[in-house]
Amino acid sequence: MAEQKKKKGPKTLLGIFDIIPEDFEGLEDLMNNVVKPIVEKEGGMVETFKIEPIAFGAKKIIARILLKEREGGTQPLEDAIASLEQVQRAECTMVSIIS
């Protein structure tokens, strides 16, 4: 008898995103009030985030975001975050399958 493979749903991914803001003040508010709702709308969840200095007073947000595997990978989420008026650039620097 041939074994039947169970169909599994999409895998859960962990992405590390660098988010470069337009302004370096109020970054926690930016994450909580602007970025988190966008991530949730795109089907993800912000696991944690931290604010890290870059140079000369500039800062970036490093966010650990859980999302389901889908067509286009992390690009749709990167594009959604980067399209925000308060965000200069968003880039997924690492992605890993966690389940």
Phi, psi and omega in degrees: 000133181283139178286139176262129178273135177282137176284128178258150178285186180296147179284155175267130180249150171245120178247139173258119184246132170266124180241117180260115182277162174289321182237144186263010176257149176066036184290328177294319176297319178303313181294312186288323188259341185241306186286314182304313178299324177295316180299315180296321178298326179275005176088020180245183178212130177282113179285306177209164172210154175219155179256128185233133177291145177257291179189150174052040179086352178284148180224158173226160176256131173250116184244134172265116186238128175268134178210159178276144176298135180202171178301132179093354178061230182271351186303316179300322179289318176303314181296319181295317179291315182295336181284350179292142182300325183277356184248128178279318183201147174223135183214133174276118184265343180201142175220141181217146175277127180250342174196000000 
